[in-house]
Each structure stands twice: as C-alpha cells, then as structure tokens.
Amino acid sequence: MGRSITYFFTISLFAIGSIGSLFAQRPEPIQDEQMTPIIDSLELERTNVEFLITEGMHFLSIENQTKALNSFLKAHELMPENAAVNSKIAEIYQQSEEYDNALFYAVNANQQAPENHFYAALLANIQTETGDLSGAINTYEELYENSDDAPDDYLLELAALYIYNNQPSKALKTYDRIENRLGILEEVSIQKQKILLKQNKLKEAIAEGDKLVKAFPHVGNYAVDLAQIMISNDKADDAVEYLTNYLDENNNQPVAHLELAELLIQRNLYDQASIHLRKAFESEEISLQDKLNNFVPLVKQLNDREALIKELGKILVEVHAQNSNAYAANGDLYFSLDQKDSALFFYRKAVEFNASNMQLWQNILNLELEAKNYEKVANYAEEALTYFPNQPVIYLFGGTAYFSMKKYQQAINMWKQGKNMVFGNDQLKSTFSAQMADALHASKQYKEAFEAYEEAIKANPNNYFAINNYAYYSSLKKQNLERVKKLSKRMIEANPENATFLDTYGWVLFQMEEYDVAEKQLKKAAEINPSGTIVEHYGDVLFKLGNTKEALTQWQKAKEIGGASDRIDKKIQDKQFYE
C-alpha cells in the first residue's frame, strides 16, 4: 500500500532510537574482579553492534544498499533478537524484491515487538506484495489486539485488504470501526457505498450516501454523487426529488443546481431547469468547461428558447470575462441562431484573449468571407499567419480575399506560400495550384496559368473545377483543344448533370467545329440550367448548324435572362454569329 512507504522511513528512525536506548541502559559494574572479563566482553559486543548499526544507517543515507545490508547482517549475528535490526534487514530485502528473506526478518521483528505498529505494518506490506492477503489481514488484526494505541490509518489498509481478499462484509465492519473512532469520512463512506452496491443493497447504499450528505451539507458534490447513484439504478425521479429537497435547505450549492437542471431538461421541464441553470452559471465555483458541457447541447436542443440561451451566454461572459472560451461559446450560439454579425463579434472577442486558437481564426475568416468583407479577410489572414505560419488553410483564405479584390499578384504570392506549406496532401496542393492558375489567367499570364492548371490536374486528376476552368479558358483561346477535350469529356462523364461542365465541354467541341456533338451537350446544359451564357452558347451552335430561326430565339431568350455576352444585341440585330 502506498502509505507504507512513510511507515518504513519511520522504522529507520525508530531503529536508531531503540538501539540507542538499549546501550544507554547499561548495568552497574560488578565489583568482583572475576566478572570483569565478562563485562568487558558484553560491552565490546554492544559497542560493535552500535557501530555496525550506525555504519549501516550511513550507507543507507548514501544509497549503498549492499554495504548497508552487510553491516546490519553483522549486527544481527551479534544480536539476533534486536527487532530494529531485523526490521532494517527486512526493509532492504523488500526493496530489492528478495521477498523470502524480507519475510523472514520481518516476522522476527514483529514477533520480538508485537505491539510495535511499524514492524507490523512492514510485515503486512511484505505479505501483501507476496500475495498473502490473509497473512497481512492477520498481522493487522493481531496488531490491534496487542496494541491499544495502534494508528487508525492501518484500519484503512485492513479494510482494503478485506476487499481485495473478497471479504466485503468484514470490510464493512472495519469501516464501521473507523467511523466509530474518527467519525464520518468521505473515503470511508464512498467505499461502503461501493460495497453495498456490489451486494445489490441499493437502499443501504443510498442511506450511507445520505448520511455523508447530512454530515457535510455544504459539500454539494456529495449530494450530486448520491443523485447519480439513484440515476444509474433507474431512480431518476427519486434523484430529482432528492436534489430539490437538498437545495431547499442548501441553495448555495451550484454543482447541485447544475445536476438538477440537467435532470429537468431531460424531462423537458425547461422553465424549472432555467432557474437552476442561472444559479449554476452565475457561480465561479463551477468551471467554465463544466458550464460549456451543458451549454453546447442546450444550443442544439433549445432553438425555441432563444431568450434563455442568450441569457446564459451573457452570464458566461460576465462570470468568465477573461476566458476566451466563454466568448467562443457565445459565438457558436449566435452562429447556430444564424445571427452572423453577433457571432463575429464574439469570435473576435474570443481571439483577443486567445489568439492561438486556430478554430477561432477559421470561424472569423469564414464569416467575413461569407459577408464579402474581403479587406477584413485579408487583414485577419495576415494576422492569423503570425500565429500559424504553417497552416495552409489561412493562405487559402488570404489569397481568396486578394483575388476577390482583384489584387491578383498578392493572391498569387499568398497561394504560392500556402502551397509550400502542404505536405502529403495532393488534393490540397491541387487546390492551391488551381487557385493560382485562376489568378495568373486573370492577370493575363496565360502561359503560366495553363501550366498551373496542368499541375493542379496532375496532383489531383479529379479536380474537376480546375479541369473546367482550364478547358474553358483554353477554348476561348483555341489552344490545347485536343488535351482539354479529353479532360472535359472525363469531367462530364463523372458529373453528367452539371450544367456548367456540360457547357464547357460543349464549347470546346464548338471551337473544334464538332457542332453536332456540341449541340447535344449545350442543349442538355440549357435544359438543366438556362443561364444567359449557356443559352447564348446553345444559340451559337444552332446557328452553326444552319438553324438560324431557332438560334435567334435562343439569343433573345439569353438577353431576357441576363448575363449574356456584350455581343448579344448585335447577334440579334444582324441575325449573325460573332466571336
């Protein structure tokens, strides 16, 4: 048992004291000259033993166990009946796990001084380590028979031994002995409850828990623990009643308020639960994490109780005003309520207190990007990178913001840095390459753009957005047509209902003058998504096939929809196709 280490240290001190007192009580000298040699021999023996013990203690102090053991064994040869010497030898053998030898000397020490609790504890500890639990139990029981002043602590060891030895009833009796000596103790009461529950004595276990609560009514955890015993034994209603009665008399126990609130919420008794939630959330005794463990599920469950959740969120930031997580929880709350401005406010506050939380930065960047606050996205991304310079996702946000503001070179630089931070993730590398390609194309660096698209597709052959843009821009310039035809065909085979992809493939075919095949793709695209651009393209291919009347109809339709090219009016007026 862990406690025994302290006892063994005390033994060594006791050994010195015992032996010192032994030598201090020397008999008066006998006057008969014939006795002088006997006296001198006895004095010499005692002096040698005292020296050997002192020497042994010195070696122990410098952690030389071998020499210490040698000194104590020599002392034992001269004085084998000395209990202190036997105990030191036993202790050294125990530490070196030579249990047979340790047991031999520990038994000697205990037999020579059965009333000495240090020696009994040493013996019991060795017996326990060797698996002789019954022997250890007997040693402790004999100690309490032989000594009226044996420490109460050993009763805890004895009770534990009874439990390990599968003697729960005797363990209970031992715990009762402890309570009779020391009064009600948490450790004792909890162990008794565990034993009673294993014996299926629920009523007695609850009574034992109630006894602990009544002894310490100011400790709310005891009431909560008892309620949880009831809950785990299908007596949740009893737990509600018990906690309600307990709080009537002990209203300043926030942990009990929190437990009761959870039980009431499970019964959909939200009005009653809200009273106890407020009490719990207002307390500084309950950690923010414990509150959040209850708050987060509430956010998901109580969307129809917005006022209550907001009030609890407000309490969180009032009580935990310097804690980032309190603000982050409010951010999550308002995000779930689709109140994005408020969510942003709290996420920004949260990051002020904890800028090393990556998720907070992502939340802010997402919301600002969604709100099209591109300047803010760029600024936040730059700031976030001072804390997370190796996080590729931040570079994605920053580059997107610069691209949206038509700051193409800054976008390219940002994405290039981000790509260099990607390791072992080809899909993410492909995303960076595709984004860079878009920016390069927008800044009229066409050769570099097409090379970047190829890099993106090489890294991820299924990056269909990269394929689409590559194919579309190539078709506009009538470059790489065979290459992009092959790519875009694979793209629509994987995405047969994607109108944008169908339009791109159709336009590649149009530029290759494969009008019949192009017409089928563009017609299907226009049926799925009749946007201005797609419908205009459909009209273009109809014109090339000689169906001028239907082409004109589609061009007029494209104009009405909006989003057609700036040549649409001229096409309609002249009834002619223009590049």
C-alpha positions, 0 to 999 in steps of 0.5 A, a space after each residue: 500500500 502506498 502509505 507504507 512507504 512513510 511507515 518504513 522511513 519511520 522504522 529507520 528512525 525508530 531503529 536508531 532510537 531503540 538501539 540507542 536506548 538499549 546501550 544507554 541502559 547499561 548495568 552497574 559494574 560488578 565489583 568482583 574482579 572475576 566478572 570483569 572479563 565478562 563485562 568487558 566482553 558484553 560491552 565490546 559486543 554492544 559497542 560493535 553492534 552500535 557501530 555496525 548499526 550506525 555504519 549501516 544507517 550511513 550507507 543507507 543515507 548514501 544509497 549503498 544498499 549492499 554495504 548497508 545490508 552487510 553491516 546490519 547482517 553483522 549486527 544481527 549475528 551479534 544480536 539476533 533478537 534486536 527487532 530494529 535490526 531485523 526490521 532494517 534487514 527486512 526493509 532492504 530485502 523488500 526493496 530489492 524484491 528478495 521477498 523470502 528473506 524480507 519475510 523472514 526478518 520481518 516476522 522476527 521483528 514483529 514477533 520480538 515487538 508485537 505491539 510495535 505498529 511499524 514492524 507490523 505494518 512492514 510485515 503486512 506490506 511484505 505479505 501483501 506484495 507476496 500475495 498473502 492477503 490473509 497473512 497481512 489481514 492477520 498481522 493487522 488484526 493481531 496488531 490491534 489486539 496487542 496494541 491499544 494505541 495502534 494508528 487508525 490509518 492501518 484500519 484503512 489498509 485492513 479494510 482494503 485488504 478485506 476487499 481485495 481478499 473478497 471479504 466485503 462484509 468484514 470490510 464493512 465492519 472495519 469501516 464501521 470501526 473507523 467511523 466509530 473512532 474518527 467519525 464520518 469520512 468521505 473515503 470511508 463512506 464512498 467505499 461502503 457505498 461501493 460495497 453495498 452496491 456490489 451486494 445489490 443493497 441499493 437502499 443501504 447504499 443510498 442511506 450511507 450516501 445520505 448520511 455523508 450528505 447530512 454530515 457535510 451539507 455544504 459539500 454539494 458534490 456529495 449530494 450530486 454523487 448520491 443523485 447519480 447513484 439513484 440515476 444509474 439504478 433507474 431512480 431518476 425521479 427519486 434523484 430529482 426529488 432528492 436534489 430539490 429537497 437538498 437545495 431547499 435547505 442548501 441553495 448555495 450549492 451550484 454543482 447541485 443546481 447544475 445536476 438538477 437542471 440537467 435532470 429537468 431538461 431531460 424531462 423537458 421541464 425547461 422553465 424549472 431547469 432555467 432557474 437552476 441553470 442561472 444559479 449554476 452559471 452565475 457561480 465561479 465555483 463551477 468551471 467554465 468547461 463544466 458550464 460549456 458541457 451543458 451549454 453546447 447541447 442546450 444550443 442544439 436542443 433549445 432553438 425555441 428558447 432563444 431568450 434563455 440561451 442568450 441569457 446564459 451566454 451573457 452570464 458566461 461572459 460576465 462570470 468568465 470575462 477573461 476566458 476566451 472560451 466563454 466568448 467562443 461559446 457565445 459565438 457558436 450560439 449566435 452562429 447556430 441562431 444564424 445571427 452572423 454579425 453577433 457571432 463575429 463579434 464574439 469570435 473576435 472577442 474570443 481571439 483577443 484573449 486567445 489568439 492561438 486558437 486556430 478554430 477561432 481564426 477559421 470561424 472569423 475568416 469564414 464569416 467575413 468571407 461569407 459577408 464579402 468583407 474581403 479587406 477584413 479577410 485579408 487583414 485577419 489572414 495576415 494576422 492569423 499567419 503570425 500565429 500559424 505560419 504553417 497552416 495552409 488553410 489561412 493562405 487559402 483564405 488570404 489569397 481568396 480575399 486578394 483575388 476577390 479584390 482583384 489584387 491578383 499578384 498578392 493572391 498569387 504570392 499568398 497561394 504560392 506560400 500556402 502551397 509550400 506549406 502542404 505536405 502529403 496532401 495532393 488534393 490540397 496542393 491541387 487546390 492551391 495550384 488551381 487557385 493560382 492558375 485562376 489568378 495568373 489567367 486573370 492577370 493575363 499570364 496565360 502561359 503560366 496559368 495553363 501550366 498551373 492548371 496542368 499541375 493542379 490536374 496532375 496532383 489531383 486528376 479529379 479536380 474537376 473545377 480546375 479541369 473546367 476552368 482550364 478547358 474553358 479558358 483554353 477554348 476561348 483561346 483555341 489552344 490545347 483543344 485536343 488535351 482539354 477535350 479529353 479532360 472535359 469529356 472525363 469531367 462530364 462523364 463523372 458529373 453528367 448533370 452539371 450544367 456548367 461542365 456540360 457547357 464547357 465541354 460543349 464549347 470546346 467541341 464548338 471551337 473544334 467545329 464538332 457542332 453536332 456533338 456540341 449541340 447535344 451537350 449545350 442543349 442538355 446544359 440549357 435544359 438543366 440550367 438556362 443561364 444567359 451564357 449557356 443559352 447564348 452558347 446553345 444559340 451559337 451552335 444552332 446557328 452553326 448548324 444552319 438553324 438560324 430561326 431557332 438560334 435567334 430565339 435562343 439569343 433573345 431568350 439569353 438577353 431576357 435572362 441576363 448575363 449574356 455576352 456584350 455581343 448579344 444585341 448585335 447577334 440579334 440585330 444582324 441575325 449573325 454569329 460573332 466571336 
